[in-house]
């Protein structure tokens, strides 16, 4: 019976993922003073197949490259309940090949994250949401990368204050020269 339930859940999940709308994204990176430094926060704009902007998201890859943290997904009200947020999760899973973890999921979003966790059998690995307190313990895992993050912060500050680069340019390219 358990095997049948597992198979049925996996089948439903694959079916749900197959029916998701097509999306594209444009994104900008912010490397300056972010929680996941030296990895950037990514600010993405989500578009549907007609090119309409349906929402935005903020996410980041863990400095250890072992998960994707989703800080926010906002879908425009008239596009909600059509699968765009789940389509974004599928996009992140396909792009980064890492488990996805919500950070501080607000009460209104808990049903969405709970339903998304059930898609593991279909290949979308969503871990339970983390609270702000739990993120502090997550940061301990990459404490050894703090000197790298501080060096990156100094480089970006130099770009902003000495080289007078525009904000988006200075914070958007990390260690790249």
C-alpha positions in Angstrom: 0.0 0.0 0.0 2.8 2.4 0.9 4.5 1.7 -2.5 1.3 2.5 -4.3 0.8 5.7 -2.4 4.4 6.7 -3.2 4.0 5.9 -6.9 0.7 7.8 -7.0 2.2 10.8 -5.4 5.1 10.8 -7.8 2.8 10.4 -10.7 0.6 13.3 -9.5 3.7 15.5 -9.0 5.1 14.7 -12.5 1.7 15.5 -14.0 1.5 18.8 -12.1 5.0 19.8 -13.2 4.2 18.9 -16.8 1.2 21.2 -16.8 3.1 24.3 -15.5 3.2 27.4 -17.7 6.3 28.3 -19.7 8.3 31.1 -18.1 11.4 33.1 -18.8 13.3 35.3 -16.4 15.7 38.2 -16.5 17.9 38.7 -13.5 20.4 40.9 -11.9 23.0 40.0 -9.3 23.9 41.8 -6.1 27.1 40.8 -4.5 27.3 43.7 -2.0 26.7 42.9 1.7 24.4 40.0 1.1 23.7 37.2 3.5 25.1 34.5 1.1 28.3 36.4 0.3 30.5 35.7 -1.6 27.6 34.4 -3.7 25.1 37.0 -4.9 21.5 37.6 -4.3 19.6 37.2 -7.6 16.7 39.5 -8.3 14.6 38.0 -11.1 11.7 39.2 -13.1 9.4 36.4 -14.3 7.6 36.5 -17.6 5.0 34.3 -19.2 5.0 33.0 -22.7 3.3 36.1 -24.0 6.0 38.3 -22.5 3.9 39.7 -19.7 5.6 40.3 -16.4 3.9 37.9 -14.0 6.1 38.4 -10.9 9.4 38.8 -9.2 11.7 36.6 -7.1 14.8 37.0 -4.9 17.0 34.0 -4.4 20.6 33.0 -3.8 22.8 30.0 -4.0 24.3 28.9 -0.7 28.1 29.8 -0.5 28.7 26.0 -0.3 26.7 25.5 -3.5 24.5 22.9 -1.8 21.1 24.6 -1.9 19.1 27.5 -3.3 17.6 29.8 -0.8 14.4 31.5 -1.9 13.8 34.8 0.0 10.7 35.9 -1.9 8.4 35.0 -4.8 5.8 37.6 -5.6 3.3 36.9 -8.3 0.9 39.6 -9.6 -2.5 39.1 -8.2 -4.2 38.5 -11.6 -1.6 35.8 -12.4 -1.9 33.9 -9.1 -2.9 30.2 -8.9 -1.8 29.5 -12.4 1.5 27.7 -11.6 4.0 30.5 -12.1 5.6 30.3 -8.7 5.9 26.5 -9.1 7.3 27.0 -12.6 10.0 29.3 -11.0 10.9 26.5 -8.6 11.2 24.1 -11.5 13.4 26.6 -13.3 15.6 27.0 -10.2 15.8 23.2 -9.8 16.8 22.7 -13.4 19.3 25.5 -13.4 21.1 24.9 -10.2 20.5 21.1 -9.6 20.2 21.8 -5.9 17.5 21.5 -3.2 15.4 24.6 -2.8 14.8 26.1 0.6 12.4 28.9 1.5 13.7 31.4 3.9 11.2 32.8 6.4 8.0 31.7 4.6 5.2 34.0 5.6 2.0 32.5 6.9 0.2 33.2 3.6 2.9 31.2 1.7 3.0 28.1 3.9 0.3 26.2 1.9 2.3 26.8 -1.3 5.6 25.6 0.3 3.8 22.6 1.9 2.4 21.6 -1.5 5.8 22.2 -3.2 7.5 19.8 -0.7 5.2 17.0 -2.0 6.8 17.3 -5.5 10.0 15.5 -4.4 8.9 12.3 -6.1 8.7 14.2 -9.4 12.3 15.4 -9.1 11.7 18.8 -7.5 13.5 18.8 -4.1 12.1 21.4 -1.7 13.3 21.4 1.9 11.1 22.7 4.8 11.2 26.5 5.1 13.8 28.0 7.5 13.1 30.7 10.1 15.4 33.7 10.5 16.9 32.0 13.5 17.7 28.9 11.5 19.5 30.9 8.9 22.0 32.1 11.5 22.9 28.4 12.1 23.1 27.9 8.4 25.6 30.8 8.1 27.9 28.9 10.6 28.4 26.3 7.9 30.2 28.8 5.6 32.0 30.8 8.3 35.3 29.9 6.7 34.2 31.9 3.6 33.9 35.2 5.6 37.3 36.5 4.6 36.5 36.0 0.9 33.2 37.9 1.4 35.0 40.8 3.2 37.5 41.0 0.4 34.7 41.2 -2.2 33.0 43.9 -0.1 36.2 46.0 -0.2 36.5 45.5 -4.0 32.9 46.7 -4.5 33.3 49.6 -2.1 36.4 50.7 -4.1 34.4 50.5 -7.4 31.7 52.6 -5.9 33.7 55.2 -4.0 37.0 55.5 -5.9 36.1 54.4 -9.4 32.6 56.0 -9.2 31.0 53.1 -11.1 27.2 53.0 -11.3 25.7 50.9 -8.5 24.3 48.1 -10.7 27.7 47.7 -12.4 29.7 47.8 -9.2 27.7 45.4 -7.2 26.6 43.1 -10.1 29.8 41.5 -11.1 31.5 40.0 -8.0 35.2 39.4 -8.4 35.1 40.0 -12.2 37.3 42.9 -13.2 
